[in-house]
Amino acid sequence: MANYGIVLTYILLAAATLAALVFPIMHLVSHPKKAKEVGVGIAALLFIYIIATLFASDEVTEHSAKFNVTATESKQVGTGLIIFYILAAGAVISATYTEVSKMLNK
């Protein structure tokens, strides 16, 4: 009985993945002006990724060398952390700006 459940889970996961990919594309095709906004967002994320990659270090410390971490893996982890820091700071600044502007407009 558990095998049927696992197979059903895989089928539903595939259907959800397909829906998550197809419906936004169909929406962008029917509303081409929105595609520009999506392109700007993707370009901004790509810019943040490039900046984070440039600032990330590929240094392997003695502690991480014990776990066979390579310089490439170290740079990837650093890039991910820097992206997180940039996006988290952007979220905090955006939320703060929104609340302050609401207070000032009342």
C-alpha positions as CSV (number, residue, x, y, z in Angstrom):
1,M,0.0,0.0,0.0
2,A,2.9,2.4,0.8
3,N,4.3,1.9,-2.8
4,Y,1.0,3.3,-4.3
5,G,1.3,6.3,-2.0
6,I,4.8,7.0,-3.0
7,V,4.0,6.7,-6.7
8,L,0.9,9.0,-6.2
9,T,3.2,11.5,-4.4
10,Y,5.6,11.5,-7.4
11,I,2.8,12.0,-9.9
12,L,1.3,14.9,-7.9
13,L,4.8,16.4,-7.4
14,A,5.4,16.3,-11.2
15,A,2.0,17.8,-11.8
16,A,2.6,20.6,-9.4
17,T,6.0,21.3,-10.8
18,L,4.6,21.4,-14.3
19,A,1.8,23.8,-13.3
20,A,4.3,26.0,-11.4
21,L,6.3,26.3,-14.6
22,V,3.6,26.4,-17.3
23,F,1.0,28.8,-15.8
24,P,3.4,31.8,-15.2
25,I,4.8,31.4,-18.8
26,M,1.2,31.4,-20.2
27,H,0.4,34.5,-18.1
28,L,3.5,36.3,-19.5
29,V,2.6,35.4,-23.0
30,S,-0.9,36.8,-22.6
31,H,0.4,39.9,-20.8
32,P,3.7,40.9,-22.6
33,K,4.0,44.2,-20.6
34,K,4.5,42.1,-17.4
35,A,7.4,40.3,-19.1
36,K,9.5,43.5,-18.9
37,E,9.0,43.7,-15.2
38,V,10.0,40.0,-14.8
39,G,13.1,40.7,-16.9
40,V,14.1,43.6,-14.7
41,G,13.7,41.4,-11.6
42,I,15.8,38.6,-13.1
43,A,18.4,41.1,-14.2
44,A,18.6,42.6,-10.7
45,L,19.0,39.1,-9.2
46,L,21.8,38.3,-11.7
47,F,23.5,41.6,-10.8
48,I,23.4,40.7,-7.1
49,Y,24.8,37.3,-7.9
50,I,27.7,38.7,-9.9
51,I,28.5,41.3,-7.1
52,A,28.4,38.5,-4.5
53,T,30.6,36.3,-6.5
54,L,33.2,39.0,-6.9
55,F,33.3,39.7,-3.2
56,A,33.2,36.0,-2.0
57,S,36.5,34.5,-0.8
58,D,37.7,31.1,-1.9
59,E,39.9,30.7,1.2
60,V,39.8,27.3,2.7
61,T,40.5,27.4,6.5
62,E,42.1,24.6,8.5
63,H,38.8,23.7,10.0
64,S,37.0,23.4,6.7
65,A,39.9,21.5,5.1
66,K,39.2,18.7,7.6
67,F,35.9,18.2,5.8
68,N,37.5,18.2,2.3
69,V,36.1,21.5,1.3
70,T,37.5,22.8,-1.9
71,A,38.2,26.4,-2.9
72,T,35.3,26.3,-5.3
73,E,32.9,25.1,-2.7
74,S,34.1,27.7,-0.3
75,K,33.5,30.4,-2.9
76,Q,30.0,29.1,-3.6
77,V,29.1,29.1,0.1
78,G,30.5,32.7,0.4
79,T,28.5,33.8,-2.6
80,G,25.3,32.3,-1.1
81,L,25.9,34.0,2.2
82,I,26.6,37.4,0.6
83,I,23.4,37.1,-1.5
84,F,21.5,36.3,1.7
85,Y,22.9,39.3,3.4
86,I,22.1,41.7,0.5
87,L,18.5,40.4,0.1
88,A,17.9,40.4,3.9
89,A,19.1,44.0,4.2
90,G,16.9,44.9,1.2
91,A,13.9,43.4,2.9
92,V,14.6,45.2,6.2
93,I,15.1,48.5,4.4
94,S,12.0,48.0,2.3
95,A,9.8,47.2,5.3
96,T,11.2,50.1,7.3
97,Y,10.7,52.5,4.4
98,T,7.1,51.3,3.9
99,E,6.2,51.8,7.6
100,V,7.9,55.1,7.9
101,S,6.2,56.5,4.8
102,K,2.8,55.3,6.1
103,M,3.5,57.1,9.4
104,L,4.4,60.3,7.6
105,N,1.5,60.3,5.2
106,K,-1.2,60.1,8.0
